[in-house]
Amino acid sequence: MFAAARRRVLYVDHSKFEARALHALLPLSDFDTVIVDAGTPDEHLDRLRRAGIDLVVAGPDNT
């Protein structure tokens, strides 16, 4: 299904950036856009931007 999608968007909240898991779905770079909440630490936002990921920060100022 992922390969057939015209546009791949990931919605993820800040708590997922500090969590560890036994598995991974896909690298973030495989998504066309990654949408995070305003609680996401700047260090993670900077890392995503440096990786060239199309990043949207959703929050009270961006509604």
mmCIF file as gemmi writes it, N, C-alpha and C atoms, coordinates in Angstrom:
data_model
loop_
_atom_site.group_PDB
_atom_site.id
_atom_site.type_symbol
_atom_site.label_atom_id
_atom_site.label_alt_id
_atom_site.label_comp_id
_atom_site.label_asym_id
_atom_site.label_entity_id
_atom_site.label_seq_id
_atom_site.pdbx_PDB_ins_code
_atom_site.Cartn_x
_atom_site.Cartn_y
_atom_site.Cartn_z
_atom_site.occupancy
_atom_site.B_iso_or_equiv
_atom_site.pdbx_formal_charge
_atom_site.auth_seq_id
_atom_site.auth_asym_id
_atom_site.pdbx_PDB_model_num
ATOM 1 N N . MET Axp A 1 ? 0.819 -1.185 0 1 0 ? 1 A 1
ATOM 2 C CA . MET Axp A 1 ? 0 0 0 1 0 ? 1 A 1
ATOM 3 C C . MET Axp A 1 ? 0.871 1.26 0 1 0 ? 1 A 1
ATOM 4 N N . PHE Axp A 2 ? 1.965 1.234 0.753 1 0 ? 2 A 1
ATOM 5 C CA . PHE Axp A 2 ? 2.847 2.393 0.814 1 0 ? 2 A 1
ATOM 6 C C . PHE Axp A 2 ? 3.399 2.735 -0.569 1 0 ? 2 A 1
ATOM 7 N N . ALA Axp A 3 ? 3.815 1.729 -1.297 1 0 ? 3 A 1
ATOM 8 C CA . ALA Axp A 3 ? 4.402 1.946 -2.62 1 0 ? 3 A 1
ATOM 9 C C . ALA Axp A 3 ? 3.383 2.48 -3.615 1 0 ? 3 A 1
ATOM 10 N N . ALA Axp A 4 ? 2.113 2.192 -3.4 1 0 ? 4 A 1
ATOM 11 C CA . ALA Axp A 4 ? 1.072 2.629 -4.325 1 0 ? 4 A 1
ATOM 12 C C . ALA Axp A 4 ? 0.566 4.04 -4.028 1 0 ? 4 A 1
ATOM 13 N N . ALA Axp A 5 ? 0.925 4.595 -2.898 1 0 ? 5 A 1
ATOM 14 C CA . ALA Axp A 5 ? 0.433 5.911 -2.507 1 0 ? 5 A 1
ATOM 15 C C . ALA Axp A 5 ? 1.026 6.999 -3.388 1 0 ? 5 A 1
ATOM 16 N N . ARG Axp A 6 ? 0.205 7.936 -3.745 1 0 ? 6 A 1
ATOM 17 C CA . ARG Axp A 6 ? 0.671 9.069 -4.543 1 0 ? 6 A 1
ATOM 18 C C . ARG Axp A 6 ? 1.494 10.03 -3.681 1 0 ? 6 A 1
ATOM 19 N N . ARG Axp A 7 ? 1.06 10.198 -2.437 1 0 ? 7 A 1
ATOM 20 C CA . ARG Axp A 7 ? 1.757 11.079 -1.497 1 0 ? 7 A 1
ATOM 21 C C . ARG Axp A 7 ? 1.806 10.374 -0.145 1 0 ? 7 A 1
ATOM 22 N N . ARG Axp A 8 ? 2.98 10.35 0.454 1 0 ? 8 A 1
ATOM 23 C CA . ARG Axp A 8 ? 3.172 9.65 1.732 1 0 ? 8 A 1
ATOM 24 C C . ARG Axp A 8 ? 3.443 10.677 2.83 1 0 ? 8 A 1
ATOM 25 N N . VAL Axp A 9 ? 2.5 10.762 3.77 1 0 ? 9 A 1
ATOM 26 C CA . VAL Axp A 9 ? 2.581 11.742 4.846 1 0 ? 9 A 1
ATOM 27 C C . VAL Axp A 9 ? 2.599 11 6.172 1 0 ? 9 A 1
ATOM 28 N N . LEU Axp A 10 ? 3.519 11.398 7.046 1 0 ? 10 A 1
ATOM 29 C CA . LEU Axp A 10 ? 3.613 10.818 8.375 1 0 ? 10 A 1
ATOM 30 C C . LEU Axp A 10 ? 3.234 11.88 9.397 1 0 ? 10 A 1
ATOM 31 N N . TYR Axp A 11 ? 2.28 11.541 10.268 1 0 ? 11 A 1
ATOM 32 C CA . TYR Axp A 11 ? 1.91 12.393 11.396 1 0 ? 11 A 1
ATOM 33 C C . TYR Axp A 11 ? 2.498 11.751 12.644 1 0 ? 11 A 1
ATOM 34 N N . VAL Axp A 12 ? 3.323 12.48 13.374 1 0 ? 12 A 1
ATOM 35 C CA . VAL Axp A 12 ? 3.966 11.91 14.546 1 0 ? 12 A 1
ATOM 36 C C . VAL Axp A 12 ? 4.067 12.981 15.639 1 0 ? 12 A 1
ATOM 37 N N . ASP Axp A 13 ? 3.767 12.592 16.887 1 0 ? 13 A 1
ATOM 38 C CA . ASP Axp A 13 ? 3.876 13.567 17.967 1 0 ? 13 A 1
ATOM 39 C C . ASP Axp A 13 ? 5.251 13.476 18.626 1 0 ? 13 A 1
ATOM 40 N N . HIS Axp A 14 ? 5.56 14.474 19.424 1 0 ? 14 A 1
ATOM 41 C CA . HIS Axp A 14 ? 6.906 14.617 20 1 0 ? 14 A 1
ATOM 42 C C . HIS Axp A 14 ? 7.341 13.434 20.85 1 0 ? 14 A 1
ATOM 43 N N . SER Axp A 15 ? 6.406 12.72 21.444 1 0 ? 15 A 1
ATOM 44 C CA . SER Axp A 15 ? 6.784 11.613 22.33 1 0 ? 15 A 1
ATOM 45 C C . SER Axp A 15 ? 7.448 10.461 21.584 1 0 ? 15 A 1
ATOM 46 N N . LYS Axp A 16 ? 7.256 10.374 20.304 1 0 ? 16 A 1
ATOM 47 C CA . LYS Axp A 16 ? 7.829 9.282 19.523 1 0 ? 16 A 1
ATOM 48 C C . LYS Axp A 16 ? 9.313 9.456 19.246 1 0 ? 16 A 1
ATOM 49 N N . PHE Axp A 17 ? 9.826 10.663 19.392 1 0 ? 17 A 1
ATOM 50 C CA . PHE Axp A 17 ? 11.226 10.916 19.08 1 0 ? 17 A 1
ATOM 51 C C . PHE Axp A 17 ? 12.17 10.438 20.177 1 0 ? 17 A 1
ATOM 52 N N . GLU Axp A 18 ? 11.685 10.302 21.362 1 0 ? 18 A 1
ATOM 53 C CA . GLU Axp A 18 ? 12.528 9.856 22.468 1 0 ? 18 A 1
ATOM 54 C C . GLU Axp A 18 ? 12.312 8.376 22.782 1 0 ? 18 A 1
ATOM 55 N N . ALA Axp A 19 ? 11.35 7.748 22.134 1 0 ? 19 A 1
ATOM 56 C CA . ALA Axp A 19 ? 11.021 6.351 22.415 1 0 ? 19 A 1
ATOM 57 C C . ALA Axp A 19 ? 11.908 5.409 21.609 1 0 ? 19 A 1
ATOM 58 N N . ARG Axp A 20 ? 12.107 4.227 22.14 1 0 ? 20 A 1
ATOM 59 C CA . ARG Axp A 20 ? 12.837 3.173 21.439 1 0 ? 20 A 1
ATOM 60 C C . ARG Axp A 20 ? 11.847 2.063 21.123 1 0 ? 20 A 1
ATOM 61 N N . ALA Axp A 21 ? 12.03 1.433 19.99 1 0 ? 21 A 1
ATOM 62 C CA . ALA Axp A 21 ? 11.141 0.352 19.581 1 0 ? 21 A 1
ATOM 63 C C . ALA Axp A 21 ? 11.974 -0.813 19.053 1 0 ? 21 A 1
ATOM 64 N N . LEU Axp A 22 ? 11.373 -1.964 19.038 1 0 ? 22 A 1
ATOM 65 C CA . LEU Axp A 22 ? 12.057 -3.145 18.523 1 0 ? 22 A 1
ATOM 66 C C . LEU Axp A 22 ? 11.979 -3.242 17.005 1 0 ? 22 A 1
ATOM 67 N N . HIS Axp A 23 ? 11.165 -2.392 16.397 1 0 ? 23 A 1
ATOM 68 C CA . HIS Axp A 23 ? 10.988 -2.447 14.948 1 0 ? 23 A 1
ATOM 69 C C . HIS Axp A 23 ? 10.883 -1.021 14.396 1 0 ? 23 A 1
ATOM 70 N N . ALA Axp A 24 ? 11.052 -0.925 13.114 1 0 ? 24 A 1
ATOM 71 C CA . ALA Axp A 24 ? 10.89 0.358 12.43 1 0 ? 24 A 1
ATOM 72 C C . ALA Axp A 24 ? 10.078 0.118 11.166 1 0 ? 24 A 1
ATOM 73 N N . LEU Axp A 25 ? 9.198 1.039 10.859 1 0 ? 25 A 1
ATOM 74 C CA . LEU Axp A 25 ? 8.377 0.92 9.664 1 0 ? 25 A 1
ATOM 75 C C . LEU Axp A 25 ? 9.204 1.259 8.427 1 0 ? 25 A 1
ATOM 76 N N . LEU Axp A 26 ? 9.649 2.483 8.355 1 0 ? 26 A 1
ATOM 77 C CA . LEU Axp A 26 ? 10.436 2.981 7.216 1 0 ? 26 A 1
ATOM 78 C C . LEU Axp A 26 ? 11.285 4.15 7.683 1 0 ? 26 A 1
ATOM 79 N N . PRO Axp A 27 ? 12.328 4.473 6.963 1 0 ? 27 A 1
ATOM 80 C CA . PRO Axp A 27 ? 13.07 5.687 7.293 1 0 ? 27 A 1
ATOM 81 C C . PRO Axp A 27 ? 12.197 6.918 7.04 1 0 ? 27 A 1
ATOM 82 N N . LEU Axp A 28 ? 12.383 7.955 7.828 1 0 ? 28 A 1
ATOM 83 C CA . LEU Axp A 28 ? 11.586 9.169 7.642 1 0 ? 28 A 1
ATOM 84 C C . LEU Axp A 28 ? 11.779 9.764 6.255 1 0 ? 28 A 1
ATOM 85 N N . SER Axp A 29 ? 12.922 9.546 5.664 1 0 ? 29 A 1
ATOM 86 C CA . SER Axp A 29 ? 13.191 10.081 4.325 1 0 ? 29 A 1
ATOM 87 C C . SER Axp A 29 ? 12.322 9.433 3.252 1 0 ? 29 A 1
ATOM 88 N N . ASP Axp A 30 ? 11.663 8.319 3.549 1 0 ? 30 A 1
ATOM 89 C CA . ASP Axp A 30 ? 10.767 7.684 2.587 1 0 ? 30 A 1
ATOM 90 C C . ASP Axp A 30 ? 9.418 8.389 2.488 1 0 ? 30 A 1
ATOM 91 N N . PHE Axp A 31 ? 9.144 9.299 3.412 1 0 ? 31 A 1
ATOM 92 C CA . PHE Axp A 31 ? 7.88 10.031 3.399 1 0 ? 31 A 1
ATOM 93 C C . PHE Axp A 31 ? 8.049 11.339 2.65 1 0 ? 31 A 1
ATOM 94 N N . ASP Axp A 32 ? 6.998 11.771 1.967 1 0 ? 32 A 1
ATOM 95 C CA . ASP Axp A 32 ? 7.041 13.038 1.249 1 0 ? 32 A 1
ATOM 96 C C . ASP Axp A 32 ? 6.999 14.22 2.215 1 0 ? 32 A 1
ATOM 97 N N . THR Axp A 33 ? 6.218 14.073 3.276 1 0 ? 33 A 1
ATOM 98 C CA . THR Axp A 33 ? 6.067 15.113 4.291 1 0 ? 33 A 1
ATOM 99 C C . THR Axp A 33 ? 5.969 14.457 5.655 1 0 ? 33 A 1
ATOM 100 N N . VAL Axp A 34 ? 6.611 15.071 6.645 1 0 ? 34 A 1
ATOM 101 C CA . VAL Axp A 34 ? 6.495 14.623 8.029 1 0 ? 34 A 1
ATOM 102 C C . VAL Axp A 34 ? 5.89 15.785 8.814 1 0 ? 34 A 1
ATOM 103 N N . ILE Axp A 35 ? 4.779 15.512 9.494 1 0 ? 35 A 1
ATOM 104 C CA . ILE Axp A 35 ? 4.102 16.527 10.3 1 0 ? 35 A 1
ATOM 105 C C . ILE Axp A 35 ? 4.299 16.169 11.765 1 0 ? 35 A 1
ATOM 106 N N . VAL Axp A 36 ? 4.825 17.121 12.531 1 0 ? 36 A 1
ATOM 107 C CA . VAL Axp A 36 ? 5.079 16.914 13.955 1 0 ? 36 A 1
ATOM 108 C C . VAL Axp A 36 ? 4.33 17.987 14.748 1 0 ? 36 A 1
ATOM 109 N N . ASP Axp A 37 ? 4.205 17.769 16.054 1 0 ? 37 A 1
ATOM 110 C CA . ASP Axp A 37 ? 3.559 18.776 16.884 1 0 ? 37 A 1
ATOM 111 C C . ASP Axp A 37 ? 4.593 19.762 17.421 1 0 ? 37 A 1
ATOM 112 N N . ALA Axp A 38 ? 4.093 20.866 17.958 1 0 ? 38 A 1
ATOM 113 C CA . ALA Axp A 38 ? 4.967 21.942 18.425 1 0 ? 38 A 1
ATOM 114 C C . ALA Axp A 38 ? 5.804 21.536 19.631 1 0 ? 38 A 1
ATOM 115 N N . GLY Axp A 39 ? 5.489 20.427 20.268 1 0 ? 39 A 1
ATOM 116 C CA . GLY Axp A 39 ? 6.262 19.952 21.402 1 0 ? 39 A 1
ATOM 117 C C . GLY Axp A 39 ? 7.532 19.216 21.015 1 0 ? 39 A 1
ATOM 118 N N . THR Axp A 40 ? 7.772 19.049 19.745 1 0 ? 40 A 1
ATOM 119 C CA . THR Axp A 40 ? 8.969 18.335 19.273 1 0 ? 40 A 1
ATOM 120 C C . THR Axp A 40 ? 10.212 19.176 19.547 1 0 ? 40 A 1
ATOM 121 N N . PRO Axp A 41 ? 11.195 18.617 20.241 1 0 ? 41 A 1
ATOM 122 C CA . PRO Axp A 41 ? 12.407 19.383 20.567 1 0 ? 41 A 1
ATOM 123 C C . PRO Axp A 41 ? 13.123 19.909 19.317 1 0 ? 41 A 1
ATOM 124 N N . ASP Axp A 42 ? 13.7 21.094 19.457 1 0 ? 42 A 1
ATOM 125 C CA . ASP Axp A 42 ? 14.403 21.735 18.339 1 0 ? 42 A 1
ATOM 126 C C . ASP Axp A 42 ? 15.504 20.862 17.76 1 0 ? 42 A 1
ATOM 127 N N . GLU Axp A 43 ? 16.188 20.086 18.588 1 0 ? 43 A 1
ATOM 128 C CA . GLU Axp A 43 ? 17.271 19.24 18.083 1 0 ? 43 A 1
ATOM 129 C C . GLU Axp A 43 ? 16.76 18.242 17.051 1 0 ? 43 A 1
ATOM 130 N N . HIS Axp A 44 ? 15.555 17.741 17.241 1 0 ? 44 A 1
ATOM 131 C CA . HIS Axp A 44 ? 14.979 16.801 16.283 1 0 ? 44 A 1
ATOM 132 C C . HIS Axp A 44 ? 14.5 17.531 15.027 1 0 ? 44 A 1
ATOM 133 N N . LEU Axp A 45 ? 13.917 18.705 15.211 1 0 ? 45 A 1
ATOM 134 C CA . LEU Axp A 45 ? 13.482 19.496 14.057 1 0 ? 45 A 1
ATOM 135 C C . LEU Axp A 45 ? 14.676 19.849 13.182 1 0 ? 45 A 1
ATOM 136 N N . ASP Axp A 46 ? 15.765 20.272 13.809 1 0 ? 46 A 1
ATOM 137 C CA . ASP Axp A 46 ? 16.972 20.633 13.058 1 0 ? 46 A 1
ATOM 138 C C . ASP Axp A 46 ? 17.532 19.427 12.306 1 0 ? 46 A 1
ATOM 139 N N . ARG Axp A 47 ? 17.545 18.272 12.954 1 0 ? 47 A 1
ATOM 140 C CA . ARG Axp A 47 ? 18.074 17.054 12.322 1 0 ? 47 A 1
ATOM 141 C C . ARG Axp A 47 ? 17.244 16.677 11.1 1 0 ? 47 A 1
ATOM 142 N N . LEU Axp A 48 ? 15.926 16.772 11.223 1 0 ? 48 A 1
ATOM 143 C CA . LEU Axp A 48 ? 15.047 16.441 10.099 1 0 ? 48 A 1
ATOM 144 C C . LEU Axp A 48 ? 15.246 17.417 8.947 1 0 ? 48 A 1
ATOM 145 N N . ARG Axp A 49 ? 15.342 18.685 9.266 1 0 ? 49 A 1
ATOM 146 C CA . ARG Axp A 49 ? 15.552 19.701 8.214 1 0 ? 49 A 1
ATOM 147 C C . ARG Axp A 49 ? 16.891 19.507 7.517 1 0 ? 49 A 1
ATOM 148 N N . ARG Axp A 50 ? 17.935 19.208 8.285 1 0 ? 50 A 1
ATOM 149 C CA . ARG Axp A 50 ? 19.259 18.963 7.682 1 0 ? 50 A 1
ATOM 150 C C . ARG Axp A 50 ? 19.236 17.744 6.763 1 0 ? 50 A 1
ATOM 151 N N . ALA Axp A 51 ? 18.358 16.798 7.064 1 0 ? 51 A 1
ATOM 152 C CA . ALA Axp A 51 ? 18.246 15.594 6.239 1 0 ? 51 A 1
ATOM 153 C C . ALA Axp A 51 ? 17.417 15.851 4.979 1 0 ? 51 A 1
ATOM 154 N N . GLY Axp A 52 ? 16.903 17.076 4.835 1 0 ? 52 A 1
ATOM 155 C CA . GLY Axp A 52 ? 16.142 17.428 3.64 1 0 ? 52 A 1
ATOM 156 C C . GLY Axp A 52 ? 14.699 16.959 3.663 1 0 ? 52 A 1
ATOM 157 N N . ILE Axp A 53 ? 14.193 16.638 4.838 1 0 ? 53 A 1
ATOM 158 C CA . ILE Axp A 53 ? 12.82 16.166 4.961 1 0 ? 53 A 1
ATOM 159 C C . ILE Axp A 53 ? 11.872 17.359 4.938 1 0 ? 53 A 1
ATOM 160 N N . ASP Axp A 54 ? 10.791 17.26 4.155 1 0 ? 54 A 1
ATOM 161 C CA . ASP Axp A 54 ? 9.75 18.286 4.131 1 0 ? 54 A 1
ATOM 162 C C . ASP Axp A 54 ? 9.01 18.199 5.463 1 0 ? 54 A 1
ATOM 163 N N . LEU Axp A 55 ? 9.225 19.178 6.332 1 0 ? 55 A 1
ATOM 164 C CA . LEU Axp A 55 ? 8.745 19.133 7.7 1 0 ? 55 A 1
ATOM 165 C C . LEU Axp A 55 ? 7.715 20.224 7.932 1 0 ? 55 A 1
ATOM 166 N N . VAL Axp A 56 ? 6.602 19.843 8.576 1 0 ? 56 A 1
ATOM 167 C CA . VAL Axp A 56 ? 5.563 20.784 8.981 1 0 ? 56 A 1
ATOM 168 C C . VAL Axp A 56 ? 5.408 20.647 10.482 1 0 ? 56 A 1
ATOM 169 N N . VAL Axp A 57 ? 5.478 21.776 11.195 1 0 ? 57 A 1
ATOM 170 C CA . VAL Axp A 57 ? 5.275 21.779 12.636 1 0 ? 57 A 1
ATOM 171 C C . VAL Axp A 57 ? 3.887 22.322 12.904 1 0 ? 57 A 1
ATOM 172 N N . ALA Axp A 58 ? 3.008 21.467 13.4 1 0 ? 58 A 1
ATOM 173 C CA . ALA Axp A 58 ? 1.632 21.847 13.704 1 0 ? 58 A 1
ATOM 174 C C . ALA Axp A 58 ? 1.547 22.294 15.156 1 0 ? 58 A 1
ATOM 175 N N . GLY Axp A 59 ? 0.807 23.326 15.397 1 0 ? 59 A 1
ATOM 176 C CA . GLY Axp A 59 ? 0.652 23.815 16.749 1 0 ? 59 A 1
ATOM 177 C C . GLY Axp A 59 ? -0.327 24.954 16.804 1 0 ? 59 A 1
ATOM 178 N N . PRO Axp A 60 ? -0.466 25.556 17.964 1 0 ? 60 A 1
ATOM 179 C CA . PRO Axp A 60 ? -1.447 26.632 18.139 1 0 ? 60 A 1
ATOM 180 C C . PRO Axp A 60 ? -1.249 27.787 17.168 1 0 ? 60 A 1
ATOM 181 N N . ASP Axp A 61 ? -0.008 28.081 16.816 1 0 ? 61 A 1
ATOM 182 C CA . ASP Axp A 61 ? 0.25 29.191 15.896 1 0 ? 61 A 1
ATOM 183 C C . ASP Axp A 61 ? 0.086 28.804 14.44 1 0 ? 61 A 1
ATOM 184 N N . ASN Axp A 62 ? -0.041 27.514 14.154 1 0 ? 62 A 1
ATOM 185 C CA . ASN Axp A 62 ? -0.077 27.034 12.767 1 0 ? 62 A 1
ATOM 186 C C . ASN Axp A 62 ? -1.415 26.406 12.392 1 0 ? 62 A 1
ATOM 187 N N . THR Axp A 63 ? -2.474 26.681 13.124 1 0 ? 63 A 1
ATOM 188 C CA . THR Axp A 63 ? -3.767 26.055 12.811 1 0 ? 63 A 1
ATOM 189 C C . THR Axp A 63 ? -4.498 26.814 11.746 1 0 ? 63 A 1
